[in-house]
Amino acid sequence: MKNICKWLLPLFLITLIWVPKHAFADSAPGDVIVTLGEDLTSEQKTKILNEMGVPSNVEAITVSNKEEYEYLGKYISRAKIGTRAISSAKITLAETGKGLHVKTNHINWVTADMITNALVTAGVKDADIYVTAPFDVSGTAALTGILKAYETKTDITIPEGQKQVANEEVIKTAQLGDRIGTDKATQLITEIKQELAKNPAKTPEEMQALIQRVADRLGITLTDADLKSLVALFDHMKDVHIDWDKVKDGLQNVRDNLNHVINKEETKNFLEKILDFIMNIINAIIDFFKGLFA
């Protein structure tokens, strides 16, 4: 039963990826690039690089607090962004089809799944990403650095509009998570994307109805402010011409998202019950046919 459960779990919990048209240029699976917050001390930089397991002369991109404000200033308070760029990341390019895998350390507001979802929106694919800091930080700088590094390493230019909306997404998901919980907020954003892949909304009214329908299905109560914020977010995605057919086509390429949901005991118990039910039906069918030919 455990082996069957391991095989079936990804079928129950899968998120999105949008595959851009461009292929990697002058880059290959296994290539590594590091982003470092500009305001890290020399000692902190050394500690971060050791934690990442990379040499001190590794290719590194610096992310400044000014760049954080450029992408986040519209969506979040100055107090939340802070005055220093601390978050850092290690990006390892992966084989085609492997999907995105994000892990975090000392990041206490933006979650790994939020970063994954936002990277999907930006068109990033097939990479192992580790986000960290020398002490607990919100993680708001992480996405800015990852996108900057990805463009540098792959020679792919991510349109400015997509970078803006990806940052908007991660912030609004985190803000919603403060009220309804990070798991529910991430699941809501993911399932809205799935729904848009099947039934694109053409007007703000249709978008609001779609968002409300998904929220109702998940048992999530949204305030008027929540709805307004989410409608604005997904309208911005529409404005930057995200191809939702590509989102749908890329569903099979993402693995291991929402790992913390899978590992919850109540989730395991629920899936075990489903699998037990399926196995009981299969066994009953087998017994029936055995009886026919006995």
N, C-alpha and C positions, 0 to 999 in steps of 0.2 A: 504493500500500500504506500509506503514512504517513497519508493522509486516512482510509482505512478504519480504521486502528488508532485514530486519534483518536476516531472515531465509536463504536467498539466498546468502548474501554477502560472507560467508565462502567458498561457491562453486567457487566463482570467484577469491578469493585471498587465496591460500593455499600453504604452503611450505612443506619442506621435514623433515622426521625424520628417522633415521636408528635405529632399535631396536636391541641391542646386545643380544646374546644368554643367558647371565647370568641374573639371577634374583637377587633382593636385598637380601643381607645376613645380618642378625641381624639389619635390618632397617625396618621402616614402614612409610606409608604416615603420614605426619605431623611432622616427625622428622626434626629438624633444625640444621644446622651447619653454622658457620660464618667464613669468612676469613677477616683478618685484615692486612693492609700494615704494614710492620715492622717499618717503619719510622714515623708512627703516634705518636704524643705526647700523654701523658696520658689524657689530656683534650680532644683532638680530638677523642681518642678511646671512651671515655665516651659519647661524643656527637653522634658519629656514632652508638653506641649500643642503645642509647635512640631513635635515629631516626628509627632504625630497629625494635624497640619495643621488645628487648630481654634483659634478665637480665645480669648483669655484669659477672656472673659466667657461661655464656653460653659456650658450647664447641666451641673453636675457633682455627683456623689454621692461622699461620703467614706466610706471603709471603714476601720474601726478594727481593731487587733490583738485587741481584746476580741471583736469579731464573728467573727474567724477562729477563736478558741478555742471559741466557741459552736457552730460547725458542724464543726470539725475535731478538737477536743480528744479525742473518743472514739476516733479512728482513727489518730492520729499523735502522735509525741512532741513535747514542748514545744521540744526543740532544733530539730526540723524546721520547726515553725511560726515559731519565732523570737520576738522581742520587738517587732518593728516591722512595720507594714503598709506595704508598698512597692509591690507589684504594682498596676498601673493598666490600664484598658481603655477602648476606644472602641467603642460599639455603634451601628451604623447599621441602622435598620430597612429591610428589603428588600421587594420585591414578593412577593405571595403565590405560593408554589410555587418560589421561588428556592432555598430551603433555607438551611442554615447554612454559613458560611465563616469559619473561625477561623485567624488567623495570630498568631505570637508572636515576641517579640524579648527577649533577655536572660532567658528563662525556661528553666531548665536541668534541671527534674525533671518537671513536669507538661507533657505535650505538647499541641499543638493538637488532635490527634485525641481525646485523653482528655477535653479540655474539651468538644469537640463531642458526644461520646457522653453525657457527664454532662448537658449542656444538653438533649439529647433526652429523657433520663429526667425532667428537670424540666418538660418540656413547652414549651420555648422553640423557636420556629420562625422561619424567614425573617429572617435578620440576618447582616450582615458584622461580624465582631468582631476587634479587634486588641488583643492583650494585650502589655504592655511594662513595663519597669522601667529605671531609670537605670544599673543594673549587674546582674550575674547574680544571680538569686534563684530559689527553688524554684517560685514561681508558685502556692503554695497559697491565697493570698488572692484569686486572680483570679476563681474561680467565685462566691465569696460576693458580690463586687462586681457581677459581671455580672447575677446573679439579682436583686439589689437594684435595679439600674438598670433592668432589663427591667420589673419590676413598676411602678416609678415612671413610666416612659415610656408603657407600654401600658395602665396602669390595670387590669392583670390580677393577681389575687392568686394566687400559687403556693402551694399548701398546704404548711404547714411540714414535713410528713412527706416530701414530694417533694424539698424543698430539702435536708433532712437526707440522704436516700438518694442524691441526686445528688453531694453532697460526699463521702459514703462511697465512692461508685463511683470518683470520680476519684482518691482517695487509694489505694484498694485496687488499682486498675489500675496506678498508678505504682509501688506496692510490688511487685506481681507483675512489672512491667517491669524492676525492678532485678535480678531473678533470671533471667527468660527472654528479656528484650529488649522494648523498648517496642512495636515493631511487632507481635510475636506476642501480647503482652498485650492490645493494643487489638483485634486481630483476634478473639481468643478472646471478649472481652466482647461484641463486635458480633455474632458468630455465635451466641452463647448467646441473645442477644435475638431474633435471627431464628428460632431454634429454638423459643423460648417463644411467639413469635407464631403458629407453626404447631401446636405441641403443648404447651400450658400444663402445667406440673408442679403436681400437687395436694398433694403431701407432700414433706417434706425429703428422703426417700429417692428419690423420683422426680426431684427437683431435682438431687441429687448424681449420679444416673445420667445425667441429661441433660448436665450439665456435663462429666462424665467422657467421655461419648460424643463431644461436640464436641471436647474436648481430644485424644482419640485420633485423630479424623479429621484434625486439624491437625498431628499429630505432636508434641504438647506434653505433657511429663511434669509432672504436678502432684503435689506432696507432699500428705500428709494435712492439713497446715496450710493449704495453698493451697485444697484442696477445702472444708475447714471454713469458711474465710473467704468463699469465693465463694457457698457455699450460704447463709450468713448474709446476704450482700449481696442475693441475688436473692429470698430470703424476705422481706427488708425491702421490696423493690420490690412484692412481692405484697401485703404488709400495707398499703401506701399505695394499693392498688387501681389500679395502672397497667393501662390497657386494652390488652392485647396485640394485639387486633384493629385498633386504631388505629395501632399500631406497624406492623403488616403493611400496612395501607392507605396509610401514608405513605411507603413505600419509595421511590417515584419522586421524592420531593421533595428528596432530599439529593444534592448534587453535590460533587465535588472533595474528598471525604474520603480519607484515607490517600494524599495526594499524594506523600509521600516514598517510599511503597512503589511507586507507579506509576513514579516516576522512576528507580528502581534499574535498573541495566543488565541484571541477570539476569531481572527481571520483564519488561522490554521484549523481551528475546530470547525468553523463553518465549511471550509473546503473539504475537510475530512468527511463531514456528513454527506456532502454532495457526491464525493467519490465513492463512499460506501453505498449510497443509493444506486449509483450507476453500476457498481460491481454486483450488487444484488440482482439487478435486472438482467445483467449478462449471465450470471450464474443460473437464474431461473430459465432463461432461453436455452442455455446448454442442457439443463436437466430435462426440459421439455422435449428437445430433439433426441436426447438419449432414450427417453421413454418411447418415442415413436419407433425407433429402430432396434429396441431391445428384443 
